[in-house]
Amino acid sequence: MMSNELRQRAARAARAAGFLPLVETLRYCRSRVSSFRSNAAFVRSSPDYIFPPMWLAYDAYNNVDFERICSEGKDQACRIVEQINTFIGPQHNPLSVLEWGCGPGRVIQHLPRLLGGRARLFATDYNSKTVAWCKSSIAGISFAENSLAPPLPFEDSTMDAVYSISVFTHLSEAMHFAWIKELERVLKPGGLLLVTMHGNLSCHSLTQAELKVFRDGDLVVRANVKEGSRLYATFHPDQFVSTQLLANFEMLRKVEPFAPFMRQTLWVARKS
């Protein structure tokens, strides 16, 4: 079995040579073939679940296992709602909630059921094909397209809660600060921000040189691919998040890991 260091060397070589998109296409084809039978069975057994097109699913989630996508989406939606109910309250009505970077709706499609009729739900993504599919396939949610850089198509102070799952993990340092300012803008005073990051539990995937940067409190950014894509990876030391990125927010909670099969760190903060 290939060691982590060898895998990282191979990935760095592919990234430097510009081969990662080709490698991802081959991985997608292999995943689609290997999951064909299990997906067909799950679709038959789950007629009410809304399945995204295969490539959109792989591009967002790095797999096309529909049962896994469904179960993880439900679990993460429950965890987001738990934080909202804890820090805003289950009786807050009406409740405006935005998912920034929704992908093909894996999480937010569960929120109408979990939050009931008290919530107005909004979602944005920078992938125009993803947004078009969501608009045509998922009811009860207002979907809109955003660009790689701000702004969002909302007025100031309109959202009670904004959450994003593995979005900052694919952005440059400059875009971190541009977007945190924008998310702060659309939140109401006292509004809740929930964001996941590649934190301490992601250190195992860093090289020795990257680990030194991380331990010094600086972002680790793996670029040389399109920013915003899943292949563009950023890692976040606690020091950077708490003292720089979320410096204008009241820190409420740090959850690590965010979910059993998503070993990112969830930061929960309140707009001052």
Disulfide bonds with the S-S distance in Angstrom:
none
